[in-house]
Amino acid sequence: MTAVASVLAERRHVLLDFDGPVCGVFSAITDRVVADRLRRLLPGELPEEVAEAHDPFDVLRYAAGLDVDLAAEVEAEFQRQECAAVDEAAPTPGAFETIHRLADGGHVVTIVSNNSTEAVRRFLILHELRNRVQGVSARNDADPEHLKPQPYLLHRAMRQQSTEPDQCVMVGDSVSDIQAATAAGVAAIGYANKPGKRETFQAHRPAAIIADMHELRGALHTRATST
């Protein structure tokens, strides 16, 4: 049994990141385009790191540090942009099959994402996955402390499902996913979907690392045939 299969065999709840493991949120409407649209809401001259940021989350974090009302305005626009983006987002190869296999095998799948709840649910409905995913713990406000690498979203997911950390595994494609899992006492599987990620992840000691979502699906098959 592989490390991935072993982790899944010991845990019923799969906390699945959204952007990366499920789809490329900004694969059609790019993150830079969204960041530019959010920047239009900000007053005055911006710090260089904000003015040049490709990541809309950098713009949101900056707004959150300025003013509560401004942050809420930026958050609302960010949600609108994410919803437009997911309508055109490319699914990750193997992701849908993996979600179906997890659900069929008795796992409880919860999306845990820094992306907005509305955008995640919109995508799940669009691709007829809503009845395969049992929960969504995602961004509902502009508070950076509610986003990974903080464990807030994982704790909320576990409360939603009335489960404990030792019954969960987080699958994510960023260091922040692994850090959030570690902070929450949850095992992590790193999805190393780009060159160099495997080596970066290894420094954070996840329970296992995969290179594509087909590996996760294959591990479920391995577990089934070995039991």
Phi, psi and omega in degrees: 000132180287167178299320180296314180298321180295316179299315181292325181295331184269355186223135182271331187260126177250116177265110192249120173297159187259298182285105185123285181293331182254317180201169171263095187307316184254035180284335179254301171269112191287159178298326179295319177299315180295317178300319178299318181293326177287324180299330180299340181273350186269139181274156170070186179281133184265149172302149185305319183293335176273318181297329183257000186295135173272339186268118179299337178294330176295322178291317179298316180297320178297314179299321180297332179276352182265307190197138183297315182293320177296317179300319179295323178293316178295319179299316180298318178292321178300316178299318178298318180293320178296319179297320176295322182294317184290338176298334181246003186292140179280126175298146176285130179306129179087350185292312183296317179299322180293317178299316178297317181294319178300311181296317180296331182273003176096004176281150175259117183260126175234126175283128178237109193216145170286346174288164186288148178304317182299317181293318179298311181296323178300315180295316181298319178293316181303323184254016174056046179248359187299325181275359177257340178252121189275347181197160176225123173239099188221186188288128177240353182206183185265007183286114180298336180289349178266004183249152172299140021275002173292149185276004187309310184293327178290318177299319180294320178299318180292324175294319179303320185262003180052051181230176184242161182305323183287355176257008186235153169224136178261130176247117182210163185251015180223160176300324181298328176295315180293319179296318179296318178298314179300316180296330181269358181076025184251140175295152182232142169245119179275131178261097185271080187268005178221154179303137178091343182292322181303312181296320178296315180297320184303328179294340181258002171055057171291164179293330180199163177227136175239157179261337175207167185288340176298330178296321179294316177298317179297325178295326176294321177294319179300316180297318182295320183282343182264356181256000000 
